Amino acid sequence: MQTGCRQYTAQSVFHSLPPQRSRGFTLLELLVVLVVVGVMLGMVSMNAMPDKQQSLLKEAQRVALLLQLAREEAIVRNRPVAFELDSAQFRFYIRNEKNWDLLTDNDLFRERDFKYAPLLVTMQPTPAQAALPLKIIFGREPVDKPFTLTFSYQDASASIHADGIGHFEAE
């Protein structure tokens, strides 16, 4: 009695399989992968080593955020807060009864050096005291005078625009 099973020989099995190609990558596939990897490495190295313009803009963004915090600090403490800067560093002061004291009780307002120094610092409108150190005073009122503060180093520059109602934008 036959069960309906086919019998295969080794020779018939090999003849029924499709011919196999050798496995591997073509030269074109390898070149495409190398180009993609090269482009990605180039982008990473450009971001890993920012130029002066990017660094100066990042510095201006940091200062803009600190200026916004100083303005809010003056309103919350109900005492004037001053931002003072020269060509190499900046610091924050708070007004006590008779004098300005360096703000040291908050790490955010600690004295800091600029990454690129000496910077050329200009302010529009030009304050009465145009010489460095330049001092910007935030009062207890929520509205201040608008100004533009510009940092320049060699051929790079960045500006902070203050609209007078608490918005500081770096560009």
TILOTOR-721384 format. One line per 8 residues: number of its first residue (from 1); their letters; for each residue z, y, x of N, C-alpha, C. Coordinates in nm, 4 decimals. Example, Ala and Ser with C-alpha at 12.3 -4.5 7.8 and 13.67 -1.06 7.14 Angstrom:
2
1) as) 0.7800 -0.5690 1.3190 0.7800 -0.4500 1.2300 0.7800 -0.3300 1.3200; 0.7080 -0.2250 1.2850 0.7140 -0.1060 1.3670 0.7870 0.0030 1.2900
//
This chain:
171
1) mqtgcrqy) 0.0000 -0.1154 0.0830 0.0000 0.0000 0.0000 0.0000 0.1237 0.0891; -0.0804 0.2150 0.0492 -0.0963 0.3352 0.1286 -0.0222 0.4486 0.0591; 0.0495 0.5276 0.1331 0.1328 0.6330 0.0745 0.0613 0.7671 0.0683; -0.0541 0.7787 0.1061 -0.1282 0.9033 0.1014 -0.1033 0.9929 0.2206; -0.0424 0.9471 0.3242 -0.0163 1.0266 0.4435 -0.1346 1.0168 0.5360; -0.1694 1.1243 0.5909 -0.2785 1.1244 0.6870 -0.2218 1.0979 0.8246; -0.2971 1.0384 0.8978 -0.2575 1.0127 1.0348 -0.3379 1.1043 1.1255; -0.2664 1.1736 1.2083 -0.3319 1.2642 1.3017 -0.3200 1.2089 1.4409
9) taqsvfhs) -0.4225 1.2268 1.5113 -0.4167 1.1918 1.6519 -0.4014 1.3206 1.7308; -0.3610 1.3099 1.8503 -0.3394 1.4285 1.9336 -0.4699 1.5035 1.9504; -0.5779 1.4317 1.9565 -0.7062 1.4944 1.9773 -0.7483 1.5747 1.8540; -0.7215 1.5262 1.7350 -0.7616 1.5981 1.6137 -0.6752 1.7218 1.5907; -0.5486 1.7204 1.6333 -0.4614 1.8369 1.6176 -0.5099 1.9519 1.7049; -0.5477 1.9247 1.8281 -0.5923 2.0307 1.9173 -0.7251 2.0895 1.8739; -0.8098 2.0090 1.8121 -0.9388 2.0609 1.7670 -0.9251 2.1476 1.6435; -0.8201 2.1303 1.5638 -0.8058 2.2080 1.4412 -0.7396 2.3443 1.4640
17) lppqrsrg) -0.6708 2.3661 1.5738 -0.6071 2.4949 1.6032 -0.7110 2.5935 1.6567; -0.6968 2.7210 1.6189 -0.7916 2.8190 1.6722 -0.7673 2.8394 1.8217; -0.8680 2.8779 1.8932 -0.8487 2.8978 2.0377 -0.7537 3.0162 2.0613; -0.6628 3.0025 2.1535 -0.5629 3.1054 2.1795 -0.6098 3.1972 2.2922; -0.5869 3.3297 2.2681 -0.6191 3.4264 2.3709 -0.5027 3.4346 2.4687; -0.5315 3.4774 2.5859 -0.4210 3.4949 2.6805 -0.3383 3.6136 2.6335; -0.2073 3.6034 2.6411 -0.1176 3.7076 2.5925 -0.0857 3.8039 2.7049; -0.0778 3.9337 2.6683 -0.0486 4.0365 2.7667 -0.0993 4.1696 2.7158
25) ftllellv) -0.0812 4.2733 2.7970 -0.1235 4.4075 2.7586 -0.2530 4.4419 2.8294; -0.3360 4.5168 2.7601 -0.4587 4.5621 2.8239 -0.4267 4.6838 2.9091; -0.5183 4.7178 2.9948 -0.5002 4.8336 3.0809 -0.4909 4.9615 2.9979; -0.5674 4.9696 2.8918 -0.5639 5.0874 2.8052 -0.4274 5.1026 2.7378; -0.3681 4.9950 2.6918 -0.2355 5.0008 2.6291 -0.1295 5.0472 2.7293; -0.1378 4.9987 2.8507 -0.0424 5.0403 2.9538 -0.0585 5.1887 2.9867; -0.1811 5.2379 2.9932 -0.2036 5.3795 3.0221 -0.1494 5.4684 2.9104; -0.1672 5.4274 2.7862 -0.1149 5.5061 2.6738 0.0372 5.5137 2.6809
33) vlvvvgvm) 0.1030 5.4061 2.7104 0.2489 5.4044 2.7220 0.2935 5.4949 2.8368; 0.2247 5.4900 2.9499 0.2613 5.5750 3.0629 0.2434 5.7230 3.0296; 0.1398 5.7588 2.9568 0.1187 5.8991 2.9188 0.2299 5.9456 2.8254; 0.2657 5.8634 2.7282 0.3722 5.8995 2.6338 0.5050 5.9161 2.7076; 0.5372 5.8264 2.7981 0.6611 5.8356 2.8754 0.6592 5.9612 2.9631; 0.5453 5.9926 3.0235 0.5347 6.1128 3.1064 0.5566 6.2402 3.0268; 0.4997 6.2477 2.9073 0.5186 6.3655 2.8224 0.6655 6.3794 2.7829; 0.7291 6.2695 2.7464 0.8703 6.2747 2.7067 0.9585 6.3167 2.8239
41) lgmvsmna) 0.9322 6.2665 2.9431 1.0105 6.3065 3.0601 0.9902 6.4539 3.0921; 0.8690 6.5036 3.0746 0.8434 6.6454 3.0968 0.9218 6.7324 3.0010; 0.9297 6.6914 2.8733 1.0053 6.7687 2.7747 1.1545 6.7662 2.8065; 1.2048 6.6526 2.8474 1.3470 6.6410 2.8802 1.3804 6.7258 3.0016; 1.2949 6.7241 3.1034 1.3246 6.8025 3.2235 1.3167 6.9518 3.1957; 1.2301 6.9956 3.1041 1.2240 7.1376 3.0696 1.3516 7.1805 2.9981; 1.4058 7.0949 2.9123 1.5293 7.1274 2.8421 1.6508 7.1128 2.9320; 1.6438 7.0261 3.0310 1.7577 7.0055 3.1205 1.7731 7.1219 3.2172
49) mpdkqqsl) 1.6638 7.1884 3.2490 1.6685 7.3014 3.3408 1.6151 7.4260 3.2691; 1.6987 7.4888 3.1874 1.6500 7.6058 3.1138 1.6199 7.7219 3.2073; 1.5248 7.8038 3.1673 1.4910 7.9189 3.2487 1.5880 8.0341 3.2207; 1.5684 8.1438 3.2922 1.6595 8.2582 3.2797 1.6586 8.3155 3.1383; 1.5409 8.3209 3.0757 1.5312 8.3780 2.9414 1.6135 8.2964 2.8417; 1.6024 8.1639 2.8469 1.6800 8.0788 2.7573 1.8298 8.0921 2.7834; 1.8685 8.0967 2.9097 2.0103 8.1104 2.9442 2.0656 8.2445 2.8981; 1.9864 8.3492 2.9150 2.0308 8.4815 2.8727 2.0419 8.4899 2.7202
57) lkeaqrva) 1.9500 8.4267 2.6494 1.9567 8.4243 2.5037 2.0793 8.3454 2.4571; 2.1073 8.2356 2.5234 2.2264 8.1567 2.4886 2.3540 8.2375 2.5132; 2.3563 8.3123 2.6221 2.4702 8.3990 2.6528 2.4856 8.5066 2.5453; 2.3739 8.5656 2.5038 2.3773 8.6688 2.3988 2.4258 8.6104 2.2660; 2.3861 8.4883 2.2347 2.4326 8.4233 2.1113 2.5830 8.4001 2.1167; 2.6320 8.3594 2.2314 2.7760 8.3379 2.2472 2.8530 8.4693 2.2305; 2.8038 8.5749 2.2928 2.8686 8.7058 2.2809 2.8620 8.7561 2.1370; 2.7494 8.7340 2.0684 2.7359 8.7770 1.9288 2.8403 8.7094 1.8405
65) lllqlare) 2.8619 8.5806 1.8611 2.9652 8.5101 1.7835 3.1045 8.5637 1.8153; 3.1307 8.5923 1.9412 3.2608 8.6471 1.9789 3.2811 8.7882 1.9231; 3.1740 8.8671 1.9177 3.1844 8.9997 1.8576 3.2185 8.9903 1.7089; 3.1575 8.8952 1.6428 3.1883 8.8752 1.5004 3.3342 8.8348 1.4827; 3.3826 8.7467 1.5679 3.5235 8.7062 1.5617 3.6164 8.8238 1.5926; 3.5804 8.9071 1.6902 3.6636 9.0222 1.7256 3.6709 9.1205 1.6088; 3.5594 9.1410 1.5413 3.5575 9.2294 1.4242 3.6507 9.1771 1.3156; 3.6430 9.0466 1.2909 3.7298 8.9853 1.1897 3.8760 8.9881 1.2332
73) eaivrnrp) 3.9001 8.9731 1.3622 4.0365 8.9784 1.4154 4.0982 9.1167 1.3937; 4.0178 9.2204 1.4120 4.0666 9.3572 1.3902 4.1053 9.3790 1.2440; 4.0271 9.3226 1.1535 4.0566 9.3374 1.0107 4.1813 9.2585 0.9732; 4.1908 9.1353 1.0233 4.3051 9.0490 0.9900 4.4352 9.1031 1.0483; 4.4321 9.1476 1.1742 4.5540 9.1987 1.2389 4.5863 9.3422 1.1988; 4.4913 9.4084 1.1351 4.5065 9.5471 1.0933 4.5316 9.6391 1.2134; 4.4663 9.6038 1.3255 4.4740 9.6835 1.4478 4.3366 9.6813 1.5149; 4.2967 9.7891 1.5789 4.1663 9.7913 1.6461 4.1583 9.6887 1.7591
81) vafeldsa) 4.0398 9.6274 1.7717 4.0101 9.5342 1.8800 3.8889 9.5901 1.9540; 3.8955 9.5889 2.0864 3.7867 9.6427 2.1678 3.7208 9.5324 2.2490; 3.5910 9.5426 2.2602 3.5107 9.4551 2.3455 3.4634 9.5408 2.4618; 3.5013 9.5019 2.5834 3.4640 9.5791 2.7016 3.3821 9.4909 2.7941; 3.2725 9.5458 2.8458 3.1905 9.4687 2.9377 3.1373 9.5571 3.0482; 3.1152 9.4931 3.1605 3.0474 9.5584 3.2713 2.9315 9.4681 3.3121; 2.8767 9.4862 3.4279 2.7585 9.4093 3.4669 2.7892 9.2643 3.5044; 2.9148 9.2295 3.5201 2.9498 9.0944 3.5650 3.0340 9.0150 3.4661
89) qfrfyirn) 3.1098 9.0810 3.3786 3.2020 9.0080 3.2908 3.2329 9.0871 3.1656; 3.3007 9.0204 3.0710 3.3456 9.0894 2.9504 3.4843 9.0407 2.9123; 3.5539 9.1230 2.8324 3.6919 9.0934 2.7918 3.7198 9.1623 2.6592; 3.8311 9.1253 2.5973 3.8718 9.1828 2.4694 4.0116 9.2433 2.4816; 4.0294 9.3573 2.4156 4.1580 9.4264 2.4134 4.2015 9.4461 2.2686; 4.3332 9.4601 2.2505 4.3881 9.4954 2.1193 4.4730 9.6202 2.1372; 4.4668 9.7066 2.0385 4.5394 9.8337 2.0454 4.6817 9.8148 1.9963; 4.7771 9.8494 2.0826 4.9173 9.8528 2.0431 4.9541 9.9980 2.0156
97) eknwdllt) 5.0792 10.0303 2.0052 5.1198 10.1653 1.9669 5.0520 10.2737 2.0509; 5.0550 10.2594 2.1829 5.0051 10.3669 2.2676 4.8924 10.3268 2.3621; 4.8708 10.1996 2.3841 4.7713 10.1602 2.4834 4.6941 10.0351 2.4406; 4.5907 10.0034 2.5177 4.5100 9.8833 2.4958 4.5640 9.7712 2.5821; 4.5950 9.6566 2.5210 4.6431 9.5392 2.5946 4.5351 9.4314 2.5926; 4.5196 9.3660 2.7068 4.4236 9.2566 2.7167 4.4633 9.1465 2.6186; 4.3685 9.0988 2.5418 4.3971 8.9942 2.4438 4.4054 8.8606 2.5167; 4.5240 8.8054 2.5269 4.5435 8.6810 2.6016 4.6028 8.5699 2.5169
105) dndlfrer) 4.6412 8.5994 2.3931 4.7071 8.4975 2.3119 4.6083 8.4041 2.2428; 4.4782 8.4250 2.2637 4.3763 8.3411 2.2021 4.2734 8.3074 2.3094; 4.2470 8.1784 2.3300 4.1551 8.1340 2.4346 4.0115 8.1803 2.4088; 3.9757 8.2018 2.2831 3.8401 8.2490 2.2529 3.8141 8.3872 2.3119; 3.9168 8.4700 2.3182 3.9016 8.6065 2.3640 3.9389 8.6260 2.5107; 3.9394 8.5182 2.5872 3.9737 8.5301 2.7290 3.8616 8.6023 2.8043; 3.8955 8.6544 2.9196 3.7977 8.7227 3.0037 3.6975 8.6205 3.0569; 3.5676 8.6558 3.0522 3.4631 8.5628 3.0951 3.3616 8.6335 3.1834
113) dfkyapll) 3.3036 8.5565 3.2738 3.1967 8.6070 3.3598 3.0618 8.5721 3.2987; 2.9632 8.6580 3.3212 2.8266 8.6273 3.2816 2.7680 8.5280 3.3807; 2.6804 8.4406 3.3319 2.6194 8.3407 3.4192 2.5315 8.4078 3.5244; 2.4494 8.5007 3.4798 2.3651 8.5764 3.5727 2.4258 8.7147 3.5891; 2.4607 8.7472 3.7088 2.5193 8.8794 3.7335 2.4577 8.9337 3.8611; 2.4430 9.0604 3.8720 2.4799 9.1652 3.7777 2.3742 9.1826 3.6692; 2.4200 9.2035 3.5485 2.3332 9.2302 3.4344 2.3139 9.3798 3.4186; 2.1982 9.4172 3.3677 2.1765 9.5542 3.3256 2.2114 9.5574 3.1768
121) vtmqptpa) 2.3099 9.6367 3.1385 2.3583 9.6417 3.0005 2.3256 9.7789 2.9427; 2.2567 9.7785 2.8285 2.2278 9.9043 2.7597 2.2662 9.8907 2.6128; 2.2953 10.0065 2.5526 2.3355 10.0077 2.4124 2.2617 10.1194 2.3399; 2.2113 10.0873 2.2216 2.1461 10.1857 2.1357 2.2203 10.1912 2.0038; 2.2571 10.3010 1.9478 2.2480 10.4330 2.0081 2.3416 10.4430 2.1283; 2.3021 10.5249 2.2206 2.3784 10.5409 2.3443 2.5152 10.6006 2.3130; 2.6220 10.5325 2.3570 2.7566 10.5858 2.3307 2.7841 10.7114 2.4141; 2.8860 10.7849 2.3745 2.9231 10.9076 2.4468 2.9542 10.8752 2.5923
129) qaalplki) 3.0213 10.7628 2.6145 3.0541 10.7184 2.7494 2.9533 10.6092 2.7859; 2.8400 10.6466 2.8464 2.7315 10.5524 2.8733 2.7521 10.4722 3.0010; 2.8466 10.5110 3.0835 2.8705 10.4395 3.2092 2.9457 10.3093 3.1820; 2.9285 10.2151 3.2733 3.0016 10.0893 3.2613 3.1424 10.1087 3.3140; 3.2432 10.0455 3.2657 3.2391 9.9463 3.1598 3.2160 10.0101 3.0223; 3.1377 9.9400 2.9435 3.1045 9.9839 2.8097 3.2072 9.9259 2.7133; 3.2543 10.0062 2.6188 3.3574 9.9590 2.5270 3.3095 9.9778 2.3829; 3.3165 9.8687 2.3046 3.2849 9.8716 2.1618 3.4153 9.8458 2.0881
137) ifgrepvd) 3.4513 9.9363 1.9980 3.5793 9.9250 1.9274 3.5536 9.8882 1.7814; 3.6209 9.7816 1.7388 3.6157 9.7390 1.5989 3.7434 9.7853 1.5321; 3.7271 9.8641 1.4274 3.8435 9.9150 1.3571 3.8867 9.8234 1.2443; 3.9807 9.8722 1.1666 4.0347 9.7948 1.0552 3.9413 9.7939 0.9359; 3.8449 9.8842 0.9338 3.7528 9.8936 0.8212 3.6459 9.7844 0.8310; 3.5985 9.7357 0.7168 3.4959 9.6309 0.7208 3.3567 9.6825 0.7551; 3.3368 9.8141 0.7617 3.2056 9.8703 0.7936 3.2152 9.9475 0.9247; 3.1226 9.9179 1.0169 3.1160 9.9859 1.1456 2.9773 10.0465 1.1618
145) kpftltfs) 2.9558 10.1135 1.2721 2.8238 10.1695 1.3016 2.7330 10.0588 1.3548; 2.6079 10.0536 1.3090 2.5147 9.9547 1.3654 2.4794 9.9898 1.5107; 2.4518 9.8869 1.5896 2.4129 9.9087 1.7289 2.3297 9.7918 1.7777; 2.2642 9.8132 1.8903 2.1896 9.7077 1.9590 2.2368 9.7060 2.1037; 2.2808 9.5904 2.1472 2.3297 9.5705 2.2832 2.2277 9.4823 2.3550; 2.1771 9.5281 2.4692 2.0725 9.4548 2.5411 2.1216 9.4160 2.6793; 2.1021 9.2871 2.7128 2.1324 9.2346 2.8461 1.9996 9.2079 2.9162; 1.9871 9.2516 3.0403 1.8651 9.2263 3.1180 1.9029 9.1731 3.2547
153) yqdasasi) 1.8246 9.0758 3.2994 1.8419 9.0219 3.4341 1.7034 8.9911 3.4884; 1.6639 9.0594 3.5918 1.5304 9.0492 3.6514 1.4251 9.0682 3.5415; 1.3443 8.9663 3.5121 1.2389 8.9817 3.4125 1.2778 8.9269 3.2749; 1.4026 8.8872 3.2553 1.4481 8.8312 3.1275 1.5408 8.9303 3.0580; 1.5368 8.9271 2.9246 1.6290 9.0121 2.8488 1.6598 8.9482 2.7149; 1.7744 8.9854 2.6590 1.8181 8.9381 2.5281 1.8971 9.0505 2.4625; 1.8881 9.0594 2.3316 1.9547 9.1668 2.2582 2.0433 9.1114 2.1481; 2.1482 9.1862 2.1187 2.2362 9.1573 2.0057 2.2245 9.2755 1.9105
161) hadgighf) 2.1872 9.2460 1.7862 2.1749 9.3501 1.6843 2.2933 9.3380 1.5885; 2.3678 9.4448 1.5727 2.4801 9.4499 1.4790 2.4396 9.5419 1.3643; 2.4543 9.4947 1.2409 2.4109 9.5749 1.1266 2.5199 9.6654 1.0700; 2.6412 9.6562 1.1226 2.7495 9.7422 1.0772 2.8361 9.6826 0.9682; 2.7923 9.5721 0.9090 2.8733 9.5085 0.8035 2.9164 9.3668 0.8431; 2.9104 9.3387 0.9711 2.9655 9.2119 1.0192 2.8657 9.1073 1.0607; 2.7382 9.1368 1.0596 2.6383 9.0404 1.1024 2.5893 9.0766 1.2420; 2.5934 8.9803 1.3321 2.5499 8.9983 1.4683 2.4431 8.8945 1.4954
169) eae) 2.3250 8.9386 1.5383 2.2137 8.8470 1.5603 2.1608 8.8652 1.7014; 2.1463 8.7542 1.7710 2.0931 8.7567 1.9079 1.9461 8.7172 1.9053; 1.8678 8.7917 1.9825 1.7258 8.7576 1.9956 1.6738 8.7964 2.1315
//
